[in-house]
């Protein structure tokens, strides 16, 4: 009876271990790591930041780069979650395999016991019927377990393939990310070149302003010279008027003297009259020459004044044109800077967002496939859970029957209907069947079985919580994918608008270049005209000096 009690206890421990999915030492593997939770929290914060970003921030380079990094983080999180799911399925497959092996060993032990009892020709008893019922139940649970094991292996292989595909897509993403970095560096080089060209344009503009200021100073000096010349001419005119008045008074005095001489009857000699007539003719010629020189000086002064007024109006017009050109050039430079930066960045972000949209589409497809596989895995897990609950109920009923049998044995009642030889054969068969398990595990008590059952229930609750968490993460990932699709659509619209703005900016740049060329040609033409006018003014001054020198010499001779 002691041997039979020991065999029955071994049989109880074996049946209890067959109901377990995962060994007690593997319970820590089912706990979700803290890193996964941190990744989930970081992904949630990134999604919230992406939802709260404004369209102005989406147009900027750093926000777009943050979105690309968040997308990369999401992809890595999906890969890590797929890896965790594949590990979970592998552990579940191992536990099912161990349960199936234990069920097979139980079936073999029961069949061997029935075969030995049938060979010895012993009548059927309650214990034999109990074993037969147990064998029927184990056979009924063996087929679903084998089917589930086969399905689980195929699901695990499929998940492994999907995980490899996701890793390949991640490598492609990293390569494209490096390429985008390279393009960004090229864009920075183009921007530096544009800065150097802008500095050269500013230096050239400063030189133009210096030349214009010098021309303005020379024009002011010429105006001062013309003013001084006009004052000198005014003084010469006054002197001529005084001289003419003196000559007129002298002539009047001469005429009065002549009239007085005629009245008194005195006769003037012919020689004196001829001399006086000759002097009068010379004085008249001098007066005529002086008046002609005065007229020439007035005419030259009037021409110089008209030229000065024309030059002043031209200078004013040139100043207004220069001011307008300066404003237009500064406005064009500012718009060119702004539009160039926006255009180049929009081109960069256009390529980046186009590639990210393709990656979003592929990631969305892969995510939909993974969600489908996850739903299948959840369905398999639910089936396995139902099988486990059914197996647990069977094991509980078997344990109850064995406890009743053990109570009868302890009470001194033998197995009803079984002889001593049949009982020994039954005990020997169970001992031979359970000897490897007894060597590995040692004697198993009822408290150990209960404790293992509690551990299995705790693990079952952990698995259910894990399945619920995976459901929630799946819904959250679907929401993020929809939000990413909307962001990609918005970015495509922004890219189209930026392309149109870039075309408009290029047209404005061409217009500004044509205006710059026209301004340069007008400045060159005005400079040539100004040089010619200076030459003509110099020639006029020389002519005037020669004329005034002749007049002074004639006055000295007189």
Secondary structure, DSSP 8 states (H G I E B T S, - for coil): -HHHHHHHHHHHHHHHHHT-SS-GGGGGGGS--HHHHHHHHHHHHHHHHHHH--HHHHHSHHHHHHHHHHHHHHHHHHHHHHHHHHHHHHHHHHHHHHHHHHHHHHHHHHHHHHHHHHHHT----HHHHHHHHHHHHHHHHHHHHHHHHHHHHHHHHHHHHHHHHHHHHHHHHHHHHHHHHHHHHHHHHHHHHHHHHHHHHHHHHHHHHHHHHHHHHHHHHHHHHHHHHHHHHHHHHHHHHHHHHHHHHHHHHHHHHHHHHHHHT----HHHHHHHHHHHHHHHHHHHHHHHHHHHHHHHHHHHHHHHHHHHHHHHHHHHHHHHHHHHHHHHHHHHHHHHHHHHHHHHHHHHHHHHHHHHHHHHHHHHHHHHHHHHHHHHHHHHHHHHHHHHHHHHHHHHHHHHHHHHHHTT---TT--HHHHHHHHHHHHHHHHHHHHHH----HHHHHHHHHHHHHHHHHHHHHHHHHHHHHHHHHHHHHHHHHHHHHHHHHHHHHHHHHHHHHHHHHHHHHHHHHHHHHHHHHHHHHHHHHHHHHHHHHHHHHHHHHHHHHHHH-
